[in-house]
Amino acid sequence: MKNKGLKATPKQITLDLGVEVQKDVNGIEMGVLENGIPFLTQRGLALATGAPRSALHEISQEWVEHFDDQVITKDRISFIKEYLFRQGYTDRSLYIEVTRDGQPHYAYPDVVCMAILEYYAFESRSPSEQAKDTYRAFAALGLRRFIYESLNYTPGDKWQYHHERVSMLHNKAPMGFFIVFHEITGLIVDLINADLTVNDKTIPDISVGLMWAKHWKDHNYSTVYGDRISCEHNYPARYPQARSNPQEANAYPNHALSEFRRWFRYDYLVTKFPEYILKKANTLKGGKDEAAKIGAMYAPKKLK
């Protein structure tokens, strides 16, 4: 959205999450984020509801101020809270802030838009005819499908980024050595199956590689297993990292495989992975709750 006039509040951290596509459809700005979440901009939502942007600014602020209130009354924010909590929406902000063309953008997810639309169409003291018309148009298909079809957007193959790297790195480890990427493909498959967007911004082998390199150096494993060596590593063309191909990566002696697998399963996945996945929480549709569940996937099982 154009960064003019009132900005959505309160201030939240701008996410490392881009806009896949955005257009003006019949005067209403809408789009889809990289993780597949459809949204309306603040300006688009204002036009859809027939409400001034200042009202959406106030609603966004009231949501945070009254998020922890226990008493549900009949006022505007209480209706929206009850609607969204019933839908399982528990984020502490009504919008997702991302950066596009160097400017902040405020993306209101489809479920939030429907809550605000329903309020202005049927619950406010002076129901808006514009909101009623828009609500009927969105409700006929569902806002998610409406936005997807209006933008000719088809969700991409969630496996594409991973498959391209697997193909490019096949048999790339020097004889007698292993690279981290090949050893953690099971983790990457688990993340994709859990609907984490695995792409150029969420590359788990970088996190694992950095932690393993530190573990290797701290324990002076070169004196135990032999020296690690450098090898050429290339990213597929769709990755921004490809612009600086070839990359330099570490390859470790196969003699160290058993130690790597022990460290990866019982150290990294148990103590380091939960922190990594929480940093990616905002790329997940379920936010921090979903990230916590994914982070606990490898926790040691307890006997009943």
C-alpha positions as CSV (number, residue, x, y, z in Angstrom):
1,M,0.0,0.0,0.0
2,K,1.1,3.6,-0.5
3,N,2.7,4.9,2.6
4,K,0.6,8.0,2.9
5,G,-1.7,9.3,5.6
6,L,-2.3,7.4,8.8
7,K,-0.2,4.3,9.4
8,A,-1.5,1.2,11.0
9,T,-0.5,0.9,14.7
10,P,0.9,-0.3,17.0
11,K,4.4,-0.7,15.7
12,Q,5.5,-4.3,15.2
13,I,8.7,-5.8,13.9
14,T,8.8,-5.8,10.1
15,L,8.9,-9.4,8.9
16,D,11.4,-11.0,6.5
17,L,8.4,-12.0,4.5
18,G,7.6,-10.6,1.0
19,V,4.6,-9.9,-1.0
20,E,4.1,-12.5,-3.7
21,V,1.6,-10.5,-5.7
22,Q,-0.4,-7.3,-5.1
23,K,-3.0,-5.5,-7.3
24,D,-5.7,-3.0,-7.3
25,V,-9.0,-4.9,-8.0
26,N,-12.0,-2.6,-8.6
27,G,-10.3,0.0,-6.4
28,I,-9.5,-2.4,-3.6
29,E,-5.8,-3.1,-3.0
30,M,-5.3,-6.8,-2.2
31,G,-2.5,-9.3,-2.4
32,V,-0.9,-12.6,-1.3
33,L,2.1,-12.9,1.0
34,E,5.0,-15.3,0.2
35,N,3.5,-17.8,2.7
36,G,0.2,-17.9,0.9
37,I,-1.8,-15.6,3.3
38,P,-4.2,-13.4,1.3
39,F,-4.7,-9.9,2.5
40,L,-6.2,-6.4,2.0
41,T,-4.1,-3.3,2.5
42,Q,-5.4,-0.8,5.1
43,R,-6.5,1.4,2.2
44,G,-8.2,-1.5,0.5
45,L,-10.0,-2.6,3.7
46,A,-11.2,1.0,4.2
47,L,-12.7,1.1,0.7
48,A,-14.2,-2.3,1.2
49,T,-15.9,-1.4,4.5
50,G,-16.8,2.2,3.6
51,A,-15.0,3.3,6.8
52,P,-12.3,6.0,7.0
53,R,-8.7,4.8,7.4
54,S,-8.6,6.6,10.7
55,A,-11.3,4.1,12.0
56,L,-9.1,1.1,11.0
57,H,-6.1,2.8,12.6
58,E,-8.2,3.1,15.9
59,I,-9.4,-0.6,15.6
60,S,-5.8,-1.8,15.2
61,Q,-4.8,0.2,18.2
62,E,-7.7,-0.9,20.3
63,W,-7.0,-4.6,19.5
64,V,-3.7,-4.4,21.2
65,E,-4.9,-2.2,24.1
66,H,-7.8,-4.5,24.9
67,F,-6.3,-7.9,23.8
68,D,-6.0,-9.2,27.4
69,D,-9.3,-7.9,28.6
70,Q,-11.4,-10.7,30.1
71,V,-14.8,-9.1,29.9
72,I,-16.6,-9.1,26.5
73,T,-18.9,-6.2,26.1
74,K,-21.0,-5.0,23.2
75,D,-18.6,-2.5,21.8
76,R,-16.8,-2.7,18.4
77,I,-13.5,-4.2,19.5
78,S,-15.3,-6.8,21.6
79,F,-17.3,-8.0,18.6
80,I,-14.1,-8.3,16.5
81,K,-12.3,-10.1,19.4
82,E,-15.0,-12.6,19.8
83,Y,-15.2,-13.2,16.1
84,L,-11.5,-13.7,15.6
85,F,-10.9,-15.8,18.7
86,R,-13.7,-18.1,17.6
87,Q,-11.8,-18.4,14.3
88,G,-8.6,-19.3,16.1
89,Y,-6.9,-15.9,15.4
90,T,-4.9,-14.9,18.5
91,D,-2.1,-12.7,17.1
92,R,-1.5,-9.5,19.0
93,S,-1.7,-7.4,15.9
94,L,-4.5,-7.2,13.3
95,Y,-2.1,-6.7,10.5
96,I,1.2,-8.1,9.2
97,E,3.9,-5.5,8.5
98,V,6.2,-6.3,5.6
99,T,8.5,-4.2,3.5
100,R,7.9,-3.7,-0.2
101,D,10.0,-1.4,-2.4
102,G,11.7,-0.2,0.7
103,Q,8.4,1.0,2.3
104,P,6.4,-0.5,5.1
105,H,3.2,-2.3,4.0
106,Y,0.3,-3.2,6.4
107,A,-1.4,-6.4,5.3
108,Y,-4.6,-7.3,7.0
109,P,-5.1,-11.2,6.7
110,D,-8.4,-12.4,5.1
111,V,-9.8,-13.6,8.5
112,V,-9.3,-10.1,10.0
113,C,-10.9,-8.5,7.0
114,M,-14.0,-10.6,7.3
115,A,-14.4,-9.8,11.0
116,I,-14.2,-6.1,10.4
117,L,-16.4,-6.3,7.3
118,E,-19.1,-8.2,9.2
119,Y,-19.0,-5.6,12.0
120,Y,-19.5,-2.7,9.6
121,A,-22.1,-4.5,7.5
122,F,-24.3,-5.8,10.3
123,E,-23.2,-4.8,13.8
124,S,-22.4,-1.1,13.8
125,R,-24.9,1.6,14.8
126,S,-25.1,2.7,11.2
127,P,-24.5,-0.4,9.0
128,S,-22.6,0.4,5.8
129,E,-24.2,-0.5,2.5
130,Q,-20.7,-0.6,1.0
131,A,-19.7,-3.1,3.6
132,K,-22.8,-5.2,3.0
133,D,-22.1,-5.3,-0.7
134,T,-18.5,-6.2,-0.2
135,Y,-19.3,-8.8,2.4
136,R,-21.8,-10.5,0.1
137,A,-19.2,-10.6,-2.7
138,F,-16.5,-12.0,-0.5
139,A,-18.7,-14.4,1.4
140,A,-20.0,-16.0,-1.9
141,L,-16.6,-17.5,-2.6
142,G,-14.7,-16.9,0.6
143,L,-12.3,-14.0,0.8
144,R,-9.2,-16.3,0.3
145,R,-10.6,-17.7,-2.9
146,F,-11.8,-14.3,-4.0
147,I,-8.4,-12.8,-3.7
148,Y,-6.6,-15.8,-5.3
149,E,-9.0,-15.7,-8.3
150,S,-8.9,-11.9,-8.7
151,L,-5.1,-12.0,-8.8
152,N,-4.9,-15.1,-10.9
153,Y,-2.8,-16.5,-8.1
154,T,-2.0,-20.2,-7.8
155,P,-0.2,-21.4,-4.7
156,G,3.2,-22.7,-5.7
157,D,4.7,-26.1,-5.3
158,K,5.9,-26.1,-1.7
159,W,8.6,-28.6,-2.5
160,Q,10.1,-26.7,-5.5
161,Y,12.9,-24.9,-3.6
162,H,14.0,-28.0,-1.8
163,H,13.8,-30.3,-4.9
164,E,15.9,-27.8,-6.9
165,R,18.6,-27.8,-4.3
166,V,18.6,-31.6,-3.9
167,S,19.1,-31.9,-7.7
168,M,21.8,-29.4,-7.9
169,L,23.8,-30.8,-4.9
170,H,23.4,-34.4,-5.8
171,N,26.8,-36.2,-5.5
172,K,28.6,-32.8,-4.9
173,A,30.3,-33.9,-1.7
174,P,34.0,-34.8,-2.4
175,M,34.8,-38.5,-2.1
176,G,35.2,-39.5,1.6
177,F,33.4,-36.3,2.9
178,F,29.9,-35.2,3.6
179,I,28.1,-31.9,3.5
180,V,25.5,-30.7,6.1
181,F,22.7,-30.3,3.5
182,H,22.6,-34.0,2.6
183,E,22.5,-35.0,6.3
184,I,19.5,-32.9,7.3
185,T,17.1,-33.5,4.4
186,G,14.8,-35.4,6.8
187,L,14.4,-32.2,8.9
188,I,13.7,-30.1,5.8
189,V,11.0,-32.7,4.7
190,D,9.4,-32.4,8.2
191,L,9.3,-28.6,7.9
192,I,7.7,-28.6,4.5
193,N,5.1,-31.2,5.7
194,A,4.4,-28.9,8.6
195,D,3.7,-26.1,6.1
196,L,6.7,-24.0,6.9
197,T,7.6,-22.0,3.8
198,V,11.1,-23.4,3.0
199,N,12.7,-21.0,0.5
200,D,15.6,-18.6,0.2
201,K,14.7,-17.0,3.5
202,T,14.2,-20.2,5.5
203,I,17.2,-22.4,4.8
204,P,17.7,-24.6,7.8
205,D,21.1,-26.0,6.6
206,I,22.7,-22.6,7.2
207,S,21.6,-22.7,10.9
208,V,22.8,-26.3,11.3
209,G,26.0,-25.6,9.4
210,L,26.9,-22.6,11.6
211,M,26.2,-24.5,14.8
212,W,28.0,-27.7,13.7
213,A,31.1,-25.6,12.6
214,K,31.2,-24.1,16.1
215,H,30.9,-27.5,17.7
216,W,33.6,-28.9,15.4
217,K,36.0,-26.0,16.3
218,D,35.2,-26.0,20.0
219,H,36.0,-29.8,20.3
220,N,39.0,-29.6,18.0
221,Y,37.6,-32.5,15.9
222,S,40.2,-32.0,13.2
223,T,42.7,-33.8,15.5
224,V,40.2,-36.6,15.9
225,Y,38.6,-37.1,12.5
226,G,40.9,-35.2,10.1
227,D,40.7,-31.8,8.5
228,R,37.5,-30.5,6.9
229,I,37.9,-29.1,3.4
230,S,36.2,-26.4,1.3
231,C,34.1,-27.4,-1.6
232,E,32.0,-25.5,-4.2
233,H,28.3,-25.0,-3.4
234,N,25.8,-23.4,-5.8
235,Y,22.3,-22.2,-5.3
236,P,19.5,-22.7,-7.9
237,A,18.9,-19.6,-10.1
238,R,15.6,-18.7,-8.3
239,Y,17.5,-18.1,-5.0
240,P,18.9,-14.6,-4.5
241,Q,22.1,-16.2,-3.2
242,A,22.7,-17.5,-6.7
243,R,24.0,-14.1,-7.7
244,S,27.2,-14.8,-5.8
245,N,27.6,-18.4,-7.0
246,P,29.8,-20.4,-6.5
247,Q,29.6,-20.4,-2.7
248,E,32.2,-21.9,-0.5
249,A,31.0,-24.7,1.9
250,N,32.6,-27.0,4.4
251,A,32.8,-30.7,3.7
252,Y,33.6,-33.0,6.7
253,P,35.4,-36.3,6.8
254,N,33.0,-39.3,6.7
255,H,34.7,-40.6,9.9
256,A,32.8,-37.8,11.7
257,L,29.4,-38.9,10.5
258,S,28.4,-40.8,13.6
259,E,29.3,-37.8,15.8
260,F,27.5,-35.4,13.5
261,R,24.3,-37.5,13.6
262,R,24.5,-37.8,17.4
263,W,25.0,-34.1,17.8
264,F,22.3,-33.2,15.3
265,R,19.7,-35.5,16.9
266,Y,20.4,-34.9,20.5
267,D,21.9,-31.5,20.7
268,Y,20.8,-29.3,17.7
269,L,17.2,-30.6,17.3
270,V,16.6,-30.6,21.1
271,T,18.3,-27.3,22.1
272,K,19.0,-25.2,19.0
273,F,16.1,-26.0,16.6
274,P,13.3,-24.7,18.8
275,E,15.0,-21.2,18.9
276,Y,15.5,-21.3,15.1
277,I,11.9,-22.2,14.3
278,L,10.5,-19.5,16.7
279,K,12.4,-16.9,14.6
280,K,10.4,-18.1,11.6
281,A,7.1,-18.1,13.5
282,N,5.7,-15.2,11.5
283,T,6.1,-17.1,8.2
284,L,3.7,-19.8,9.6
285,K,0.0,-19.4,9.3
286,G,-0.4,-20.5,12.9
287,G,2.2,-18.1,14.2
288,K,4.0,-18.7,17.5
289,D,1.7,-21.5,18.5
290,E,2.4,-23.5,15.4
291,A,6.1,-22.7,15.7
292,A,6.1,-24.1,19.3
293,K,4.5,-27.3,18.1
294,I,7.0,-27.7,15.3
295,G,9.9,-26.9,17.7
296,A,8.8,-29.6,20.0
297,M,8.7,-32.3,17.3
298,Y,12.1,-33.6,18.3
299,A,11.8,-33.2,22.1
300,P,12.7,-36.4,24.0
301,K,9.7,-38.6,24.6
302,K,8.7,-39.0,28.2
303,L,7.5,-42.3,29.7
304,K,3.9,-42.1,31.1
